[in-house]
Amino acid sequence: MEYKIIKVFNNNVVLAKEKKDEVILVSKGIGFGKKIGDFIKANANIEKVFHEHGPNDKKLKEINEMSLKIKKLTHQIIEIAQENLGVLNENSEKMLEEHIEFAIERLRMGLTIENPFIEEIITLYRKEYEIAGIAREHILNEIGIDIGEEEQGFITLHLCSARKNKPLTEIMKITRIYKECLQIIEQELKTPIRLDSSFNKEFFRLLKFYVDTMHNYTSLEFEMKEDVRKRLGTSFKIATKIAQHIEEEMHISFTPDIIAYMTVDMHKLMQMK
């Protein structure tokens, strides 16, 4: 037996037809990538099936109301983001709406949301994180669920993706690479670096500057680079390793001049520690 999809409420809830009856199917990811007219097999690990008629009409009404609330909320969030961040990708509202629906459904199902890059996100995307904080407040006030700092971080990534007009996967990749660059420093210095430290924040700011410089093909010249390499050996080694890692992951090339500037900045940062 198969169910024919009539409506997709969100990633986890769909309205479907079973012979002549309409039913609500609830299961993690059941609506992901689905559209009206698609079929779902009856044995496809469906967690809950609600028949529309009778007492379950209330369930359908509840789902509809939640979808409308999230749609309205998302529109408000996008408007606030546009006022504060500028023009956003035209698809950003729909993508954010689907993400928020998925997050809320997970939280209502009692599933935890973990974000391994939360500290990097807070440091790298401060403006977007602040807007995501407003989104968090709106969701709490309107729906009664605190999505938490971890999910606030994921909304931040969505806003950053929309602002830069880059795929979310690319934004997450950049965030991961920056975290790995910090780990290179920790390995070389054989000491952990506190994520909320001024060293960490300044390091990410400088790294972002140099990556943007190379992306924009901006030329920077450093006449004493050979002298820097000899005098600041440890800093030069770290700067070179970081540059190599970014080159491998992001396919951009760091000039010897840029590496020299990075060396000097790395030396200054190490004095802060």
Helices and strands as residue ranges (DSSP letters): E 2-10, E 13-18, E 21-26, E 39-41, E 48-51, G 54-56, H 57-85, H 92-108, H 118-124, H 126-143, H 148-164, H 168-189, H 198-215, H 225-231, H 233-250, H 256-272
